[in-house]
Amino acid sequence: MSLGMLGNKIGMTQIFDTGGNVIPITVLRVGPCVVTQIKTVATDGYNAIQLGYYSVSTKQLPQPQKGHLKKCGYESLKYLQEYKTNNVNDFTLGQVIDIDTFKDVNFITVSGNSIGKGFAGHQKRHNFSRGPMTHGSKNHRAPGSIGAGTTPGRVLPGKKMAGRLGGKKVTVSNLQIVKSDLKQNLLIVKGSVPGKPGNLLNIYFLKNI
């Protein structure tokens, strides 16, 4: 199973390799995370661990979550995420996990919410072509026909139309780790990841745990 951690997107920049080629990179802050719960087949029907991330004031957390976190000794973790694993015996409640645990991993998969762009039309949302821009045309950016006539007499589900753009979960697979900084819990990966700087990310390390 692929174990993961929570983190944040710092931003994008670029570096140069030994041949002088430009490599676009994204800087991620990953963890450290705390094991807040251990689930087993006997108690929950499956094996998994729950990790907590990002400490905040306890005033910002609901009372049930503070009671849940008290068992692991950390009562101020804002985000919780569960990861399935076969070797739950390798983890203990309250254990701190950082990127040093995955120092031998070369590729990761990142999931996060994309940038929300609000209500968008056909051209921006679905890359439709526009109508003629000449004088007299009344179809510059209009949607045009959206369905059949008598049969079936309705708009079929899934029709590409104007609507909300972005703000959805996006997963980018097999991002190569270019460099890591264990002291500051930073990962530098090749390519882009979803969202704006500061976006919460779910980072899966492609390693059998």
C-alpha positions in Angstrom: 0.0 0.0 0.0 1.1 3.6 -0.6 1.5 5.5 2.6 1.3 9.3 2.5 1.5 12.6 4.4 -0.2 15.9 4.4 1.6 19.1 3.4 1.4 22.5 1.8 2.4 24.0 -1.6 5.0 26.7 -1.2 5.3 27.8 -4.8 6.9 27.2 -8.1 10.3 28.2 -9.5 12.9 26.8 -11.9 16.4 25.3 -11.7 19.0 24.3 -14.2 20.6 20.9 -14.7 24.2 20.2 -15.6 23.4 20.5 -19.3 21.9 24.0 -18.9 18.3 22.8 -19.4 15.5 24.6 -17.4 13.5 22.3 -15.0 10.2 23.7 -13.7 9.9 22.7 -10.0 7.4 23.0 -7.2 8.5 23.4 -3.6 6.3 21.5 -1.0 6.4 21.5 2.8 5.6 18.0 3.9 4.7 17.2 7.5 5.8 16.5 10.1 2.6 14.4 10.8 1.5 12.6 14.0 -0.1 9.2 14.2 -3.4 10.1 15.9 -5.2 6.7 15.5 -4.3 3.1 14.5 -7.1 1.0 12.9 -6.9 -2.8 12.7 -9.0 -5.5 11.3 -10.1 -6.6 14.7 -11.4 -3.2 15.8 -12.4 -1.5 12.5 -12.4 -4.2 9.8 -9.3 -2.9 8.0 -5.8 -1.8 8.7 -5.0 1.9 8.5 -3.3 4.7 10.3 -4.7 8.2 10.8 -2.2 11.1 10.6 -2.7 14.6 12.0 -1.1 17.8 10.5 -0.8 21.5 11.2 -1.0 22.7 14.8 -3.4 25.5 15.7 -4.9 27.0 18.8 -7.2 24.5 20.6 -9.9 27.2 20.5 -10.2 26.7 16.7 -11.1 22.9 17.1 -14.4 21.4 18.0 -14.6 19.6 21.3 -15.0 16.1 19.9 -11.8 16.5 17.8 -9.9 17.7 20.9 -11.1 14.6 22.8 -10.0 12.4 20.0 -6.6 13.9 19.7 -6.0 13.8 23.5 -5.4 10.1 23.2 -2.2 10.6 21.1 -1.0 13.6 23.2 -1.5 16.2 20.6 -4.6 18.3 21.0 -4.0 21.0 18.4 -3.9 19.2 15.1 -6.2 20.8 12.5 -6.2 18.3 9.6 -6.7 14.5 9.8 -6.1 12.0 7.0 -6.3 8.2 6.9 -3.9 5.9 5.0 -4.4 2.2 4.6 -1.4 0.1 5.4 -0.7 -3.6 6.0 1.9 -3.1 8.7 0.1 -1.2 11.5 2.5 -2.8 14.0 5.3 -0.5 12.6 3.5 2.5 14.0 2.7 3.7 17.6 0.1 6.2 18.8 1.7 9.7 19.0 4.6 8.8 16.7 5.9 11.7 14.6 6.5 10.9 10.9 8.5 13.2 8.6 10.0 12.9 5.1 13.1 11.2 6.5 10.8 8.0 6.7 10.6 8.1 2.8 14.1 9.2 2.0 14.5 6.3 -0.5 11.4 7.2 -2.5 11.9 8.9 -5.9 8.3 9.5 -7.0 5.2 10.9 -5.4 1.5 11.4 -6.2 -0.1 14.6 -5.1 -3.8 15.4 -4.7 -5.4 18.7 -3.9 -8.1 21.2 -4.8 -7.4 23.1 -8.0 -7.7 26.9 -8.2 -11.4 28.0 -8.2 -12.1 30.4 -11.0 -15.8 31.0 -10.5 -18.5 30.9 -13.1 -17.0 30.6 -16.6 -18.4 30.3 -20.1 -17.9 27.7 -22.8 -14.7 29.1 -24.3 -12.9 29.2 -21.0 -14.4 26.2 -19.3 -14.4 23.7 -22.2 -12.1 25.3 -24.8 -15.0 25.8 -27.3 -14.3 27.9 -30.4 -16.2 31.2 -30.8 -18.6 32.3 -33.5 -17.7 34.7 -36.3 -16.7 38.2 -35.2 -17.9 40.0 -38.3 -20.6 42.7 -38.3 -24.1 41.2 -38.1 -23.2 38.0 -36.3 -25.1 37.5 -33.2 -23.2 34.4 -32.1 -19.8 35.7 -30.8 -19.6 33.7 -27.6 -23.1 32.3 -27.4 -23.6 28.6 -26.5 -25.7 27.8 -29.6 -28.0 24.8 -29.7 -28.0 22.6 -26.6 -30.2 19.7 -27.5 -32.4 17.9 -30.0 -35.9 18.9 -31.0 -38.9 16.6 -30.6 -36.8 13.6 -29.7 -35.8 13.3 -26.9 -37.0 16.9 -26.3 -34.7 17.6 -23.4 -31.1 18.4 -22.6 -29.1 15.2 -22.0 -27.1 14.8 -18.8 -23.4 15.7 -19.0 -23.9 18.4 -21.6 -20.9 20.8 -21.7 -22.3 24.2 -20.7 -21.2 27.3 -18.8 -20.7 26.8 -15.1 -18.3 26.6 -12.2 -14.7 26.2 -13.2 -12.0 24.8 -10.9 -12.2 24.2 -7.2 -12.2 20.4 -7.6 -9.9 17.6 -6.5 -7.1 17.1 -8.9 -4.5 14.3 -8.7 -1.1 14.5 -10.4 0.7 11.1 -10.5 4.4 10.1 -10.6 6.1 13.5 -9.8 9.8 13.0 -9.6 11.6 14.2 -6.4 14.5 16.4 -7.5 15.7 17.3 -4.0 14.7 17.1 -0.4 15.6 19.1 2.7 15.1 17.0 5.8 15.8 19.8 8.3 13.0 22.1 6.9 10.7 19.2 5.7 10.8 20.5 2.1 10.4 18.5 -1.1 11.3 19.8 -4.5 9.5 18.0 -7.3 9.6 18.3 -11.0 6.4 19.7 -12.5 3.3 21.4 -11.1 0.8 20.5 -8.4 -2.8 21.6 -7.9 -3.8 24.8 -6.2 -2.3 28.1 -5.1 0.7 28.6 -2.8 -0.4 27.5 0.7 -2.9 24.9 -0.6 -3.3 21.8 1.5 -2.1 18.7 -0.3 -2.3 14.9 0.2 1.0 13.5 -0.8 1.4 9.7 -1.5 4.9 8.2 -1.5 5.1 5.4 -4.0 6.6 2.9 -1.7 5.3 -0.4 -0.4 4.6 0.0 3.4 
